Amino acid sequence: MKPKLRTDDWIEKIYALVRQIPRGKVCTYGILAEHAGTRLTARMVGWAMNAAHHIQPPIPAHRVVNRNGLLTGKHHFGSPTLMQELLEAEGFIIKDDQILDFKKYVWQP
């Protein structure tokens, strides 16, 4: 019988994956859920990212976007523009809360 995951085990799996996203790349909530190896949903990954802002070592949550490259988690950062600013500092071009040429930058674990 497969051991049941503790509540925080899946969160740690997600955080470990997000820490691997290289500078200049992004990943989606759905890709992370799929690669975590559990029955996670993209929504659960979003919940984990919302809780990640004070975790050490840091979680680059700004690199996690929705499947269309939209900055749907931006309202969980310190200011309404911080997520965009962090991504732009890595070279992304963002228009109307969406990463331009998004598919070119998607990271696969």
FILOFI-795566 format. One line per field, with one value per residue: residue number from 1; residue in three letters; chain; x, y, z of N, C-alpha, C in turn. Coordinates in nm, 4 decimals. Layout:
BEGIN
pos: (NUM / ...)
code: (Ala / ...)
unit: (A / ...)
n.X: (X / ...)
n.Y: (Y / ...)
n.Z: (Z / ...)
ca.X: (X / ...)
ca.Y: (Y / ...)
ca.Z: (Z / ...)
c.X: (X / ...)
c.Y: (Y / ...)
c.Z: (Z / ...)
***
This chain:
BEGIN
pos: (1 / 2 / 3 / 4 / 5 / 6 / 7 / 8 / 9 / 10 / 11 / 12 / 13 / 14 / 15 / 16 / 17 / 18 / 19 / 20 / 21 / 22 / 23 / 24 / 25 / 26 / 27 / 28 / 29 / 30 / 31 / 32 / 33 / 34 / 35 / 36 / 37 / 38 / 39 / 40 / 41 / 42 / 43 / 44 / 45 / 46 / 47 / 48 / 49 / 50 / 51 / 52 / 53 / 54 / 55 / 56 / 57 / 58 / 59 / 60 / 61 / 62 / 63 / 64 / 65 / 66 / 67 / 68 / 69 / 70 / 71 / 72 / 73 / 74 / 75 / 76 / 77 / 78 / 79 / 80 / 81 / 82 / 83 / 84 / 85 / 86 / 87 / 88 / 89 / 90 / 91 / 92 / 93 / 94 / 95 / 96 / 97 / 98 / 99 / 100 / 101 / 102 / 103 / 104 / 105 / 106 / 107 / 108 / 109)
code: (Met / Lys / Pro / Lys / Leu / Arg / Thr / Asp / Asp / Trp / Ile / Glu / Lys / Ile / Tyr / Ala / Leu / Val / Arg / Gln / Ile / Pro / Arg / Gly / Lys / Val / Cys / Thr / Tyr / Gly / Ile / Leu / Ala / Glu / His / Ala / Gly / Thr / Arg / Leu / Thr / Ala / Arg / Met / Val / Gly / Trp / Ala / Met / Asn / Ala / Ala / His / His / Ile / Gln / Pro / Pro / Ile / Pro / Ala / His / Arg / Val / Val / Asn / Arg / Asn / Gly / Leu / Leu / Thr / Gly / Lys / His / His / Phe / Gly / Ser / Pro / Thr / Leu / Met / Gln / Glu / Leu / Leu / Glu / Ala / Glu / Gly / Phe / Ile / Ile / Lys / Asp / Asp / Gln / Ile / Leu / Asp / Phe / Lys / Lys / Tyr / Val / Trp / Gln / Pro)
unit: (A / A / A / A / A / A / A / A / A / A / A / A / A / A / A / A / A / A / A / A / A / A / A / A / A / A / A / A / A / A / A / A / A / A / A / A / A / A / A / A / A / A / A / A / A / A / A / A / A / A / A / A / A / A / A / A / A / A / A / A / A / A / A / A / A / A / A / A / A / A / A / A / A / A / A / A / A / A / A / A / A / A / A / A / A / A / A / A / A / A / A / A / A / A / A / A / A / A / A / A / A / A / A / A / A / A / A / A / A)
n.X: (0.0835 / 0.0546 / 0.2116 / 0.0283 / 0.0391 / 0.1558 / -0.0050 / 0.1671 / 0.3658 / 0.3095 / 0.3170 / 0.5840 / 0.6983 / 0.6076 / 0.7280 / 0.9980 / 1.0125 / 0.9505 / 1.1655 / 1.3552 / 1.3049 / 1.4589 / 1.6157 / 1.4686 / 1.2907 / 0.9594 / 0.6904 / 0.3869 / 0.0930 / -0.0476 / 0.1433 / 0.3263 / 0.1622 / 0.1128 / 0.3726 / 0.4424 / 0.3754 / 0.1611 / -0.1907 / -0.2540 / -0.4105 / -0.4120 / -0.5118 / -0.4500 / -0.1747 / -0.1568 / -0.2555 / -0.0460 / 0.1571 / 0.0593 / 0.1053 / 0.3775 / 0.5448 / 0.7022 / 0.8740 / 1.1757 / 1.4582 / 1.4097 / 1.1163 / 1.0724 / 0.8090 / 0.7052 / 0.7627 / 0.5701 / 0.2906 / -0.0339 / -0.1793 / -0.1847 / 0.0058 / -0.0650 / -0.0517 / -0.1870 / -0.1589 / -0.0768 / -0.1937 / -0.1236 / 0.1212 / 0.3482 / 0.2776 / 0.0524 / 0.1978 / 0.4342 / 0.4915 / 0.5004 / 0.7122 / 0.9271 / 0.9426 / 0.9937 / 1.2452 / 1.3894 / 1.3923 / 1.1548 / 0.8850 / 0.5932 / 0.2546 / -0.0552 / -0.0865 / 0.0128 / 0.2594 / 0.4546 / 0.5170 / 0.5010 / 0.5087 / 0.7638 / 0.9196 / 0.8526 / 0.9236 / 1.0002 / 0.9858)
n.Y: (-0.1184 / 0.2175 / 0.4843 / 0.7444 / 1.0877 / 1.3440 / 1.6505 / 1.8714 / 1.7619 / 1.7591 / 2.0283 / 2.0892 / 1.9414 / 2.0879 / 2.3383 / 2.2632 / 2.2011 / 2.4533 / 2.6053 / 2.5132 / 2.6295 / 2.7995 / 3.1245 / 3.3561 / 3.1799 / 3.0399 / 2.8660 / 2.6729 / 2.6542 / 2.4166 / 2.2448 / 2.2154 / 2.0892 / 1.8467 / 1.7353 / 1.7038 / 1.4603 / 1.3738 / 1.3756 / 1.6449 / 1.9604 / 2.2377 / 2.4554 / 2.3971 / 2.4188 / 2.6915 / 2.7811 / 2.6968 / 2.8633 / 3.1114 / 3.1002 / 3.1101 / 3.3310 / 3.3984 / 3.1951 / 3.0210 / 2.8565 / 3.1180 / 3.1142 / 3.1327 / 3.2486 / 3.4270 / 3.3288 / 3.1515 / 3.1027 / 3.1268 / 2.8880 / 3.0270 / 3.2154 / 3.4302 / 3.6658 / 3.5674 / 3.5386 / 3.7786 / 3.9538 / 3.8583 / 3.9406 / 4.1841 / 4.4340 / 4.5547 / 4.5515 / 4.4154 / 4.1412 / 4.1540 / 4.3376 / 4.1874 / 3.9797 / 4.1259 / 4.2222 / 3.9971 / 3.9841 / 3.9386 / 4.0374 / 4.2033 / 4.2446 / 4.3813 / 4.2205 / 3.9740 / 3.7438 / 3.8051 / 3.6052 / 3.3720 / 3.0795 / 3.0255 / 3.0506 / 2.8611 / 2.6375 / 2.2987 / 2.0550)
n.Z: (0.0000 / -0.0852 / 0.0862 / 0.2483 / 0.1631 / 0.3773 / 0.4647 / 0.4221 / 0.2613 / -0.0178 / -0.0706 / -0.0228 / -0.2309 / -0.4516 / -0.3979 / -0.4182 / -0.6911 / -0.8042 / -0.7185 / -0.8929 / -1.1362 / -1.3876 / -1.4029 / -1.6239 / -1.7313 / -1.7186 / -1.5543 / -1.5558 / -1.3471 / -1.3892 / -1.5165 / -1.3088 / -1.1183 / -1.2487 / -1.2628 / -1.0000 / -0.9116 / -0.7636 / -0.6936 / -0.7629 / -0.8292 / -1.0567 / -0.9218 / -0.6547 / -0.6640 / -0.7110 / -0.4650 / -0.2991 / -0.3989 / -0.3222 / -0.0528 / -0.0355 / -0.0005 / 0.2235 / 0.2724 / 0.3378 / 0.1974 / -0.0486 / -0.2620 / -0.6025 / -0.6832 / -0.8652 / -1.1120 / -1.1829 / -1.3691 / -1.5344 / -1.7707 / -2.0081 / -1.9913 / -1.8381 / -1.5702 / -1.3290 / -1.0554 / -0.9534 / -0.7668 / -0.5216 / -0.4479 / -0.3022 / -0.4092 / -0.6651 / -0.9011 / -0.8634 / -0.9325 / -1.2139 / -1.2407 / -1.1351 / -1.3228 / -1.5564 / -1.4907 / -1.5371 / -1.8045 / -1.9445 / -2.1572 / -2.0976 / -2.1583 / -2.0944 / -1.8616 / -1.9496 / -2.0553 / -2.3322 / -2.6214 / -2.4754 / -2.4833 / -2.5675 / -2.3432 / -2.1557 / -1.8995 / -1.8524 / -1.6094)
ca.X: (0.0000 / 0.1295 / 0.1884 / -0.0454 / 0.1190 / 0.1142 / -0.0532 / 0.2747 / 0.4547 / 0.2841 / 0.3625 / 0.7305 / 0.7275 / 0.5846 / 0.8331 / 1.1226 / 1.0045 / 0.9543 / 1.3034 / 1.4357 / 1.2748 / 1.5720 / 1.5942 / 1.4363 / 1.1916 / 0.8396 / 0.6193 / 0.2446 / 0.0366 / -0.0828 / 0.2645 / 0.3795 / 0.0731 / 0.1364 / 0.5056 / 0.4614 / 0.3579 / 0.0460 / -0.3160 / -0.2734 / -0.4721 / -0.3474 / -0.5613 / -0.3737 / -0.0425 / -0.1772 / -0.2662 / 0.0897 / 0.2315 / 0.0084 / 0.1635 / 0.5224 / 0.6191 / 0.7923 / 0.9439 / 1.3201 / 1.5057 / 1.3006 / 1.0451 / 1.0494 / 0.6682 / 0.6743 / 0.7858 / 0.4583 / 0.1809 / -0.1365 / -0.1463 / -0.1773 / 0.1076 / -0.1228 / -0.0046 / -0.3087 / -0.1269 / -0.0129 / -0.2533 / -0.0701 / 0.2533 / 0.3456 / 0.2079 / -0.0127 / 0.2897 / 0.5602 / 0.5147 / 0.5422 / 0.8445 / 1.0244 / 0.9558 / 1.0603 / 1.3863 / 1.4501 / 1.3918 / 1.0247 / 0.8038 / 0.4572 / 0.1540 / -0.1882 / -0.0709 / 0.0445 / 0.3955 / 0.4591 / 0.5926 / 0.4990 / 0.5473 / 0.9093 / 0.9849 / 0.7989 / 1.0176 / 0.9441 / 1.0712)
ca.Y: (0.0000 / 0.3413 / 0.5705 / 0.8679 / 1.2081 / 1.4420 / 1.7723 / 1.9589 / 1.6943 / 1.8031 / 2.1664 / 2.0849 / 1.8965 / 2.2024 / 2.4368 / 2.2102 / 2.2188 / 2.5957 / 2.6513 / 2.4688 / 2.7083 / 2.8905 / 3.2663 / 3.3720 / 3.0791 / 3.0345 / 2.7381 / 2.6924 / 2.5832 / 2.2822 / 2.1645 / 2.1822 / 1.9895 / 1.7201 / 1.6826 / 1.6805 / 1.3177 / 1.3458 / 1.4145 / 1.7874 / 2.0403 / 2.3673 / 2.5438 / 2.3672 / 2.4782 / 2.8346 / 2.7999 / 2.6843 / 2.9834 / 3.2206 / 3.0848 / 3.0944 / 3.4569 / 3.4144 / 3.0677 / 3.0219 / 2.9533 / 3.1813 / 3.0483 / 3.2318 / 3.2341 / 3.5140 / 3.2516 / 3.0582 / 3.1753 / 3.0340 / 2.8150 / 3.1210 / 3.3158 / 3.5433 / 3.6850 / 3.5557 / 3.5445 / 3.9072 / 4.0212 / 3.8000 / 3.9973 / 4.3031 / 4.5431 / 4.5026 / 4.5446 / 4.3500 / 4.0200 / 4.1993 / 4.3979 / 4.0794 / 3.9111 / 4.2174 / 4.2266 / 3.8766 / 3.9975 / 3.9134 / 4.1509 / 4.1766 / 4.3395 / 4.3499 / 4.1109 / 3.8487 / 3.7330 / 3.7926 / 3.4868 / 3.2879 / 2.9392 / 3.0232 / 3.0573 / 2.7618 / 2.5387 / 2.1665 / 1.9827)
ca.Z: (0.0000 / -0.0978 / 0.2029 / 0.2229 / 0.1817 / 0.4769 / 0.4003 / 0.3783 / 0.1669 / -0.1540 / -0.0805 / -0.0356 / -0.3679 / -0.5397 / -0.3725 / -0.4743 / -0.8358 / -0.8387 / -0.6980 / -1.0070 / -1.2568 / -1.4086 / -1.4340 / -1.7646 / -1.7694 / -1.6353 / -1.5560 / -1.5272 / -1.2331 / -1.4344 / -1.5374 / -1.1760 / -1.0577 / -1.3175 / -1.2329 / -0.8563 / -0.8892 / -0.6781 / -0.7585 / -0.7415 / -0.9341 / -1.0757 / -0.8152 / -0.5338 / -0.6848 / -0.6869 / -0.3208 / -0.2452 / -0.4369 / -0.2391 / 0.0809 / -0.0503 / 0.0012 / 0.3380 / 0.2888 / 0.3152 / 0.1007 / -0.1238 / -0.3709 / -0.7080 / -0.7209 / -0.9794 / -1.2345 / -1.2024 / -1.4335 / -1.5820 / -1.8945 / -2.1194 / -1.9627 / -1.7652 / -1.4332 / -1.2479 / -0.9132 / -0.9238 / -0.6517 / -0.3987 / -0.4248 / -0.2173 / -0.4777 / -0.7854 / -1.0149 / -0.8260 / -1.0121 / -1.3465 / -1.2280 / -1.1179 / -1.4515 / -1.6496 / -1.4518 / -1.5940 / -1.9489 / -2.0059 / -2.2005 / -2.0515 / -2.2062 / -2.0411 / -1.7649 / -2.0179 / -2.1074 / -2.4773 / -2.6656 / -2.3559 / -2.5053 / -2.5863 / -2.2127 / -2.0622 / -1.8460 / -1.8207 / -1.5117)
c.X: (0.0881 / 0.1041 / 0.1171 / 0.0452 / 0.0646 / 0.0750 / 0.0603 / 0.3709 / 0.4327 / 0.3295 / 0.5137 / 0.7728 / 0.7129 / 0.6952 / 0.9666 / 1.1247 / 1.0201 / 1.0948 / 1.3949 / 1.4105 / 1.3880 / 1.5283 / 1.5689 / 1.3408 / 1.0730 / 0.7795 / 0.4735 / 0.2026 / 0.0080 / 0.0376 / 0.3227 / 0.2940 / 0.0990 / 0.2690 / 0.5314 / 0.4385 / 0.2464 / -0.0786 / -0.3487 / -0.3473 / -0.3942 / -0.3889 / -0.4839 / -0.2318 / -0.0507 / -0.1860 / -0.1281 / 0.1729 / 0.1868 / 0.0719 / 0.3163 / 0.6049 / 0.7159 / 0.8708 / 1.0929 / 1.3690 / 1.3912 / 1.2435 / 1.0235 / 0.9081 / 0.6303 / 0.6921 / 0.6751 / 0.3379 / 0.0753 / -0.0988 / -0.1374 / -0.0711 / 0.0555 / -0.0726 / -0.1222 / -0.2811 / -0.0743 / -0.0678 / -0.2047 / 0.0710 / 0.2384 / 0.2763 / 0.1471 / 0.0813 / 0.4165 / 0.5893 / 0.5653 / 0.6837 / 0.9533 / 1.0483 / 1.0269 / 1.2090 / 1.4622 / 1.4434 / 1.2596 / 0.9598 / 0.6596 / 0.3659 / 0.0180 / -0.1848 / -0.0407 / 0.1868 / 0.3876 / 0.5517 / 0.6051 / 0.5536 / 0.6982 / 0.9843 / 0.9395 / 0.9051 / 0.9426 / 1.0374 / 1.1260)
c.Y: (0.1249 / 0.4298 / 0.6993 / 0.9879 / 1.2913 / 1.5688 / 1.8578 / 1.8929 / 1.7441 / 1.9472 / 2.1702 / 2.0358 / 2.0118 / 2.3056 / 2.3899 / 2.2265 / 2.3659 / 2.6516 / 2.6121 / 2.5506 / 2.8089 / 3.0346 / 3.2769 / 3.2667 / 3.0908 / 2.8953 / 2.7667 / 2.6131 / 2.4377 / 2.1922 / 2.1230 / 2.0764 / 1.8523 / 1.6563 / 1.6599 / 1.5342 / 1.2814 / 1.3911 / 1.5610 / 1.8508 / 2.1710 / 2.4644 / 2.5217 / 2.4242 / 2.6290 / 2.8656 / 2.7932 / 2.8084 / 3.1032 / 3.2187 / 3.0885 / 3.2189 / 3.4754 / 3.2870 / 3.0874 / 2.8804 / 3.0015 / 3.0947 / 3.1537 / 3.2208 / 3.3208 / 3.4417 / 3.1497 / 3.1387 / 3.0763 / 2.9784 / 2.9033 / 3.2286 / 3.4388 / 3.5472 / 3.6814 / 3.5632 / 3.6789 / 3.9764 / 3.9644 / 3.8496 / 4.1279 / 4.4232 / 4.4858 / 4.4853 / 4.4646 / 4.2250 / 4.0580 / 4.2572 / 4.2906 / 4.0049 / 4.0000 / 4.2289 / 4.1044 / 3.8771 / 3.9709 / 4.0447 / 4.1148 / 4.2869 / 4.2929 / 4.2256 / 3.9755 / 3.8538 / 3.7156 / 3.6767 / 3.3847 / 3.1469 / 2.9221 / 3.0115 / 2.9506 / 2.6568 / 2.4101 / 2.0969 / 1.8533)
c.Z: (0.0000 / 0.0242 / 0.1627 / 0.2506 / 0.2968 / 0.4020 / 0.3469 / 0.2801 / 0.0242 / -0.1740 / -0.0980 / -0.1735 / -0.4667 / -0.5218 / -0.4310 / -0.6262 / -0.8750 / -0.8199 / -0.8143 / -1.1341 / -1.2759 / -1.4345 / -1.5844 / -1.8189 / -1.6755 / -1.6455 / -1.5219 / -1.4044 / -1.2706 / -1.4556 / -1.4030 / -1.1074 / -1.1179 / -1.2753 / -1.0847 / -0.8211 / -0.7936 / -0.7524 / -0.7331 / -0.8587 / -0.9456 / -0.9653 / -0.6853 / -0.5442 / -0.6623 / -0.5388 / -0.2564 / -0.2782 / -0.3529 / -0.1010 / 0.0795 / -0.0223 / 0.1178 / 0.3666 / 0.2602 / 0.2916 / 0.0121 / -0.2364 / -0.4794 / -0.7662 / -0.8403 / -1.1119 / -1.2619 / -1.2500 / -1.4814 / -1.7197 / -2.0184 / -2.0988 / -1.8924 / -1.6211 / -1.3365 / -1.0981 / -0.8674 / -0.7996 / -0.5181 / -0.3678 / -0.3471 / -0.2771 / -0.6050 / -0.9047 / -0.9855 / -0.9090 / -1.1515 / -1.3412 / -1.2146 / -1.2487 / -1.5540 / -1.6180 / -1.5046 / -1.7468 / -2.0190 / -2.0493 / -2.1690 / -2.1008 / -2.1568 / -1.9523 / -1.8288 / -2.0731 / -2.2592 / -2.5158 / -2.5530 / -2.3793 / -2.5230 / -2.4528 / -2.1131 / -2.0277 / -1.8140 / -1.7227 / -1.5706)
***
